[in-house]
Amino acid sequence: MANGFGSTDLSGLEILVVDDDVDVLAAYAELFQLLGARVSTAASGNAGWRCFESTRPDVLISDIQMADGNGYELVERVRSLPAGAGGLTPAIAVSAEGSAKQSLEAGFDAYLAKPVDPLSLVDLVRSFVHEGARSRAHWTLAEPASDCVVLAFVGHPTADDMRAATHALAKVLETSARHVVVDLRAITGFELSVGNVAEREMWSVRDHITGATIVGGSFGARLVAKAACAVLGTSCELVDRWNPEVRV
């Protein structure tokens, strides 16, 4: 597709953009329509909620500070829905206000500060919904005890790494309930969509997670992991080190 964005193609994707700046709405609509997506727009949080209910988008992109319902209120309403009704829809906050911490705690999966690089936004949307290159084994899965499983990441995990890793973890949890240890000590960064990818992959086995321990990782990585645990309803402990010989 000769559009200046390489081979990125979002054909058939339903995207909802919510922003009180009409120029921003027009620019995002043009951008994603150029890549084959269907785009709905709304100028406030409450209008965005009505549009969400009617369109059930694949991805939500929202400003934060708006009259008649802000972005935090909008994403909280989305997260209150059952998974099958759109409660796990990937949501990206794009704003000059707020912060990544506030946005993730409210229910967004990623935060991009305005002004946003269009290619970065497109790449982020793609990572939520499209599988790309095969995982390069930036993760390992181990079972040091019958009631515990350890998922360790190395380097810069992508959405595809997370899909592969959590798919394997879900298979283990299908057989019996386990405490999940997520070792982030060896990561150097991560793709912003990994939290939502994990939530969707683990949703069907969330009742088999007896608890989670997050080991190491940057402030941002811990924030994403903690937010994912909250969505899954899993108690979460943050630690700097973990000894596999000590029972969790």
C-alpha positions in Angstrom: 0.0 0.0 0.0 1.7 3.2 -1.2 0.7 5.6 1.6 3.9 6.6 3.3 3.4 4.1 6.1 5.1 1.1 4.5 3.1 -2.1 4.5 0.9 -1.1 7.4 -2.7 -2.0 6.5 -5.6 -1.7 8.9 -8.3 -2.8 6.4 -11.6 -3.7 8.1 -10.6 -2.3 11.5 -13.2 -0.2 13.4 -11.6 2.7 15.2 -13.4 5.2 17.4 -11.6 8.6 17.9 -12.9 10.9 20.7 -11.5 14.5 20.9 -13.0 18.0 21.3 -10.7 19.4 18.7 -12.4 19.1 15.3 -9.1 19.4 13.5 -7.7 16.5 15.4 -10.8 14.4 14.6 -10.5 15.2 10.9 -6.7 14.4 10.8 -7.1 11.1 12.6 -10.0 10.1 10.5 -8.1 10.8 7.3 -5.0 9.0 8.6 -6.8 5.7 9.5 -9.1 5.8 6.5 -6.1 6.0 4.3 -4.9 2.7 5.8 -8.3 1.0 5.2 -9.9 1.4 8.6 -13.5 2.5 9.3 -13.4 5.5 11.6 -16.1 6.9 13.9 -15.6 10.2 15.7 -17.1 12.0 18.7 -16.4 15.4 20.3 -16.9 14.5 24.0 -16.8 11.6 26.4 -20.5 11.2 26.6 -20.9 11.3 22.8 -18.0 8.8 22.6 -19.8 6.4 24.9 -22.9 6.5 22.8 -20.8 5.9 19.7 -18.9 3.1 21.4 -22.2 1.3 22.3 -23.4 1.6 18.7 -20.2 0.7 16.8 -18.3 -1.6 19.2 -14.9 -0.5 17.9 -11.8 -2.6 17.7 -9.7 0.3 19.2 -10.6 3.4 21.1 -8.4 6.5 20.9 -9.4 9.3 23.2 -8.4 12.7 24.5 -8.6 13.2 28.2 -9.8 16.7 29.1 -13.1 17.3 27.3 -16.4 19.0 28.3 -19.5 16.7 28.6 -17.6 13.7 29.8 -13.8 13.4 29.9 -11.6 10.5 28.7 -11.1 9.0 32.1 -14.9 8.7 32.6 -15.2 7.2 29.1 -12.7 4.5 29.6 -14.0 3.6 33.1 -17.4 3.0 31.5 -15.9 0.8 28.8 -14.0 -1.2 31.4 -17.2 -1.7 33.4 -18.6 -3.8 30.5 -18.3 -7.6 30.3 -15.4 -8.8 28.1 -17.8 -10.0 25.4 -19.5 -6.6 25.3 -16.2 -4.7 24.7 -14.8 -4.4 28.2 -11.3 -5.4 27.0 -11.3 -3.1 24.0 -7.7 -1.6 23.5 -7.8 2.0 24.6 -5.2 4.7 23.9 -5.1 8.1 25.6 -3.8 10.8 23.3 -3.6 14.1 25.2 -1.5 17.0 26.3 -3.0 16.6 29.8 -2.6 13.9 32.4 0.1 11.2 32.5 0.8 7.6 31.7 0.3 6.6 35.3 -3.1 8.4 35.6 -4.2 7.0 32.2 -3.3 3.4 33.0 -4.9 3.5 36.4 -8.1 4.9 34.9 -8.2 1.9 32.4 -6.3 3.1 29.3 -3.8 0.6 27.9 -1.4 3.3 26.6 -0.7 7.0 26.8 0.7 9.2 24.0 1.5 12.9 24.7 0.4 15.4 22.1 1.7 16.3 19.6 1.8 12.6 18.4 3.9 11.2 15.7 1.4 9.7 13.2 3.6 6.7 12.5 4.0 5.9 16.2 0.2 6.0 16.6 -0.4 3.7 13.6 2.2 1.3 14.8 0.6 1.2 18.3 -2.8 0.5 16.9 -1.5 -2.2 14.7 0.3 -3.9 17.6 -3.0 -4.2 19.5 -4.9 -6.0 16.8 -2.6 -7.6 14.2 -0.1 -10.3 14.6 3.2 -9.4 12.9 6.5 -11.3 12.7 6.8 -14.5 14.8 8.0 -14.1 18.3 11.7 -14.2 18.7 11.6 -16.2 22.0 12.1 -13.1 24.2 10.4 -15.2 27.0 10.6 -18.5 28.9 8.1 -20.4 30.9 9.1 -22.6 33.8 7.3 -24.6 36.5 9.5 -24.7 39.7 6.6 -26.0 41.8 3.2 -27.7 41.2 1.4 -24.6 42.3 3.6 -22.0 40.6 4.6 -21.0 37.1 7.3 -18.4 36.1 7.1 -16.3 33.0 10.3 -14.5 32.3 10.9 -11.8 29.6 14.2 -10.7 28.1 15.1 -7.6 26.0 12.2 -5.6 24.5 9.0 -7.8 24.4 6.6 -7.0 21.6 2.9 -7.6 21.4 3.7 -10.8 19.4 6.0 -12.0 22.2 3.3 -11.4 24.7 0.7 -13.2 22.6 2.9 -16.3 22.4 4.0 -16.2 26.0 0.5 -15.7 27.5 -1.0 -18.3 25.1 1.5 -20.8 26.5 0.8 -19.7 30.1 -2.9 -20.0 29.5 -2.4 -23.6 28.4 -0.7 -24.4 31.7 -3.4 -22.7 33.7 -6.1 -24.6 32.0 -4.8 -27.8 33.8 -4.7 -26.4 37.3 -4.7 -23.1 39.3 -1.3 -21.6 39.8 0.5 -18.6 41.3 2.0 -16.7 38.4 5.5 -15.0 38.7 6.3 -12.5 36.0 10.1 -11.8 35.9 10.8 -8.5 34.3 14.4 -8.0 35.5 16.0 -8.6 32.1 13.8 -6.4 30.0 15.1 -3.3 28.3 11.7 -1.9 27.3 8.4 -3.1 25.9 5.7 -2.4 23.3 2.9 -0.3 24.8 0.2 -2.8 23.8 1.6 -5.8 25.8 -0.7 -5.2 28.8 -4.0 -5.3 26.8 -2.7 -8.3 24.8 -2.1 -10.2 28.0 -5.5 -9.3 29.4 -7.3 -10.6 26.4 -5.2 -13.8 26.2 -5.6 -14.6 29.9 -9.2 -13.6 30.3 -10.6 -17.1 30.0 -8.3 -18.6 32.6 -8.2 -15.6 35.0 -10.0 -17.6 37.7 -7.1 -20.1 37.7 -4.6 -17.4 38.7 -4.3 -17.7 42.5 -2.1 -14.6 42.7 0.7 -12.8 40.9 4.2 -11.7 41.8 5.9 -9.1 39.5 9.7 -9.2 39.8 11.8 -6.2 38.9 11.2 -4.1 35.9 11.1 -0.4 35.3 8.4 1.9 36.8 6.5 1.8 33.5 6.7 -2.0 33.2 5.4 -2.5 36.7 2.6 0.0 36.1 1.5 -1.9 33.0 1.7 -5.3 34.8 -0.2 -4.0 37.8 -2.9 -2.5 35.6 -3.3 -5.8 33.8 -3.7 -7.7 37.1 -6.3 -5.2 38.1 -8.3 -5.9 35.0 -8.0 -9.6 35.5 -9.0 -9.3 39.1 -5.7 -10.8 40.3 -4.0 -9.8 43.5 -0.5 -8.5 42.7 2.7 -8.2 44.6 5.7 -6.1 43.4 9.1 -7.3 44.4 12.7 -6.6 43.4 14.0 -10.2 43.7 12.5 -13.6 43.9 13.9 -16.9 45.0 12.3 -19.9 43.3 13.2 -22.1 46.3 11.0 -19.9 48.5 7.3 -20.6 48.2 5.2 -17.7 47.0 
